[in-house]
């Protein structure tokens, strides 16, 4: 896992905050649970101790994974971004020509996609279909339900 991953500044900060939380609060909490379970006597039949040790292993694995992700992460720079075309980090307002419904999405890297926050991956069918298009263009997006046409109404950042 040495491929560079791209994040917005907000997305990378969120990862760093999560790592800080795990190292600063969760790690000591689990260490305390292990100490308390150890104080209860025989470790060979102590389910509380076993559960705390397993939680510690999972936590350390998660911390290690986050550190690796952060080490290969790069922040996408949106200063001076071309707003004439839909690119990663563009905010694209589109109109579904089938339903006449308008919606606005931010195009992001796969690892930051969050449909509830209206952030879609550039690797998703809609994201792929919008990339490179300009305002006024009709983008044919291939979805599992067939091709849907979207008109690009506005592009901003």
C-alpha positions as CSV (number, residue, x, y, z in Angstrom):
1,X,0.0,0.0,0.0
2,X,2.3,2.7,-1.2
3,X,0.1,4.5,-3.7
4,X,-0.4,8.2,-3.0
5,X,-3.9,9.1,-1.9
6,X,-5.4,12.5,-2.4
7,X,-7.5,14.3,0.2
8,X,-8.9,17.8,0.7
9,X,-7.4,19.7,3.5
10,X,-10.6,19.0,5.5
11,X,-10.4,15.3,4.8
12,X,-6.7,15.0,5.9
13,X,-7.4,17.0,9.0
14,X,-10.2,14.6,9.9
15,X,-7.9,11.7,9.6
16,X,-5.3,13.4,11.8
17,X,-7.9,14.2,14.4
18,X,-9.1,10.6,14.4
19,X,-5.5,9.4,14.9
20,X,-5.0,11.9,17.7
21,X,-8.2,10.7,19.4
22,X,-7.2,7.1,19.2
23,X,-3.6,7.6,20.5
24,X,-4.5,10.2,23.2
25,X,-7.7,8.8,24.6
26,X,-8.6,5.3,23.3
27,X,-5.1,3.8,23.9
28,X,-4.9,4.8,27.6
29,X,-8.5,3.8,28.1
30,X,-7.9,0.3,26.8
31,X,-4.6,0.0,28.8
32,X,-6.6,0.9,31.9
33,X,-9.1,-1.9,31.1
34,X,-6.3,-4.4,30.7
35,X,-4.8,-3.3,34.1
36,X,-8.1,-3.6,35.8
37,X,-8.8,-7.1,34.3
38,X,-5.2,-8.2,35.3
39,X,-5.9,-7.1,38.9
40,X,-8.8,-9.5,39.0
41,X,-6.6,-12.6,39.2
42,X,-6.1,-15.6,37.0
43,X,-5.6,-14.5,33.4
44,X,-6.1,-17.9,31.8
45,X,-9.9,-17.8,32.5
46,X,-10.4,-14.0,32.5
47,X,-12.8,-13.1,29.6
48,X,-12.6,-9.5,30.5
49,X,-8.8,-9.5,30.1
50,X,-9.1,-11.4,26.8
51,X,-11.6,-8.9,25.4
52,X,-9.5,-5.9,26.5
53,X,-6.4,-7.5,24.8
54,X,-8.3,-8.1,21.6
55,X,-9.6,-4.5,21.7
56,X,-6.0,-3.3,22.1
57,X,-4.9,-5.3,19.1
58,X,-7.7,-4.0,17.0
59,X,-7.0,-0.4,18.1
60,X,-3.2,-0.7,17.4
61,X,-4.0,-2.1,13.9
62,X,-6.3,0.8,13.3
63,X,-3.7,3.3,14.5
64,X,-1.1,1.7,12.3
65,X,-3.4,1.8,9.2
66,X,-4.3,5.5,9.8
67,X,-0.6,6.4,10.2
68,X,0.1,4.7,6.9
69,X,-2.7,6.4,5.1
70,X,-1.6,9.8,6.5
71,X,2.0,9.2,5.5
72,X,1.1,8.7,1.8
73,X,-1.7,11.3,1.7
74,X,-1.4,14.5,-0.3
75,X,-3.6,17.5,-0.1
76,X,-5.3,18.6,-3.3
77,X,-4.7,22.3,-4.0
78,X,-7.8,24.1,-5.3
79,X,-6.2,27.5,-5.6
80,X,-6.3,28.8,-9.2
81,X,-8.5,25.9,-10.1
82,X,-10.1,25.9,-13.6
83,X,-13.9,26.4,-13.1
84,X,-14.7,26.0,-16.7
85,X,-14.6,22.2,-16.5
86,X,-15.7,19.7,-14.0
87,X,-12.6,18.5,-12.2
88,X,-11.8,16.9,-8.8
89,X,-12.9,19.4,-6.0
90,X,-15.3,21.1,-8.4
91,X,-18.8,21.9,-7.1
92,X,-21.0,20.9,-10.0
93,X,-24.7,21.8,-10.2
94,X,-26.4,19.4,-12.6
95,X,-29.9,18.8,-13.9
96,X,-31.2,15.3,-14.5
97,X,-32.9,15.6,-17.9
98,X,-35.1,12.6,-17.3
99,X,-36.7,14.0,-14.0
100,X,-35.8,17.7,-14.3
101,X,-34.4,17.5,-10.8
102,X,-31.4,19.7,-10.0
103,X,-28.7,18.7,-7.5
104,X,-25.3,19.9,-6.5
105,X,-22.3,17.7,-5.8
106,X,-18.7,18.2,-4.9
107,X,-16.4,15.9,-6.9
108,X,-13.9,14.3,-4.5
109,X,-11.4,11.4,-4.3
110,X,-12.9,8.0,-3.6
111,X,-11.7,8.0,0.0
112,X,-13.7,11.2,0.8
113,X,-17.0,10.3,-0.9
114,X,-20.0,10.9,1.3
115,X,-23.4,11.0,-0.4
116,X,-25.1,12.6,2.6
117,X,-22.7,15.5,2.4
118,X,-23.2,15.7,-1.4
119,X,-19.6,14.6,-2.0
120,X,-19.3,12.0,-4.8
121,X,-16.3,10.2,-6.0
122,X,-14.7,11.0,-9.3
123,X,-14.6,7.2,-9.7
124,X,-18.4,6.8,-9.4
125,X,-20.5,6.6,-12.5
126,X,-21.8,10.2,-12.1
127,X,-18.4,11.5,-11.2
128,X,-16.7,9.8,-14.2
129,X,-19.5,11.1,-16.4
130,X,-19.1,14.7,-15.3
131,X,-15.3,15.0,-15.4
132,X,-14.0,17.2,-18.1
133,X,-17.4,18.6,-19.1
134,X,-18.2,22.4,-19.1
135,X,-21.3,24.4,-18.2
136,X,-24.1,23.8,-20.8
137,X,-22.7,20.3,-21.7
138,X,-24.9,17.3,-21.6
139,X,-23.1,14.4,-19.9
140,X,-24.3,10.9,-20.6
141,X,-23.8,8.9,-17.4
142,X,-23.9,5.1,-17.6
143,X,-25.6,3.8,-14.5
144,X,-26.8,0.3,-13.6
145,X,-30.3,1.5,-14.6
146,X,-29.1,2.7,-18.0
147,X,-27.8,5.9,-19.4
148,X,-28.9,9.1,-17.7
149,X,-28.3,12.5,-19.2
150,X,-27.3,15.4,-17.0
151,X,-27.0,19.0,-18.0
152,X,-24.2,20.9,-16.3
153,X,-25.7,24.1,-15.0
154,X,-22.9,25.5,-12.9
155,X,-19.3,24.8,-11.9
156,X,-17.7,26.4,-9.0
157,X,-15.1,25.9,-6.2
